[in-house]
Amino acid sequence: MMKSFLAFLAFAAIFYTTEGLIFEPFCSTDADCEPNECCERSIVLNSCKPRPGLYDYCNSNSLTLTGLCPCDEGLECVDYNQNFVFDVVTGDSWCVALPDV
């Protein structure tokens, strides 16, 4: 049973890594991506992803480990929970429309 579980974990890790290698461009900064994309951080590799839209999860905290991007133009990433542990592990921010001024 344990061998099956370890084999599954190894397969999942390999698939996760190679999926990024095959389907997504590598990046080291946002400048490596298209204008509507950002360089999303990951434990294994960084890849270009579309910037989040209205009410999508976003990164408002540089400590976030999830690799979420900042919001698309005209949107602001707002942190609603203010829970440090939750922020670091998964993030708790959403993209909202900027108020008209």
N, C-alpha and C positions, 0 to 999 in steps of 0.2 A: 504494500500500500504506500509506504514511504517512498519507494523508488518511483512509483507512478507519479506521485505528487512532485517529486524533484524533477522528473523528466518533463512534466507539464510546465513547471516554472522555467526550466531551461528553454523549452520551445517558445514559451510566451516572451521571454527576454530576447531571444534571437529574432522572432517575428517583429517585435516592437522596434528593435534596432534596424533591421533590414527594411521594414516598411518605410521608415523615414529616409533611408538611403535611396530607395528606389523611387518613391513617389513625391518627395518634397525636397526643394532646394535647401542646401545648407546655408547658414548665415552666422555672422558673428555680431553684427549690429543691424539696426533698422535700415541703415543705408544700403544694405545688401538685398533688400526686399523691394517689391513694387510699392508705389505711393500709398495704396490702401491696405498695406500689410505691415506687420511688425515681425521682428525676430523673436520668436517665442522660445523661452528657455526650457530646457529639459535636462534631466539627469544624464541622459546618454548623448543627445545631440540637440542642436538648435535648428529650427526650421522656420521658414516664412509662413505666416498664417494671416488670414484676413483679420482686420481690426474688428473688435466686437461692436455690434449695433445696439440700438435702443433696447434696454432691459437685459442685455446679455451680461454675463459675468465679465469682470475686467480686473486689471491689476492697478490698485491705488497705493501699493506698498512695495517698496523695493525688496523687502524681505520675503515676499511670497515665493513659495517653492513650486507652485503649480505651473508657472510659465505663462500665465495669462497676459494678454496684450493690453496696452492702454486703449481707450475708446476711439472710435472713428471721429472724424471732424464734426464739430458742432455738438458733441456729447461730452459729458463730464463723468468721471468715475467717482462714485460716491460710496463711502464706507458706512454701512448702516449698523454694524454690530459693535464695533470698537472692542472686540475681544482679541487680544494680542495673539493668543495661541491659535485661535481659529484663523486669524489673518495670515499667519506664517505658514500654516499647513495647507489650507485650501482657499483662502481669500473669502471675503464676504462683501464684495463690492459689485455694484451694477452700474451700467451706463444709463445716464438720464439726460434729457434735453437741457441745454443751457437756458436759463431764463432770458427772455427778451428784455433788452435794456434800452 
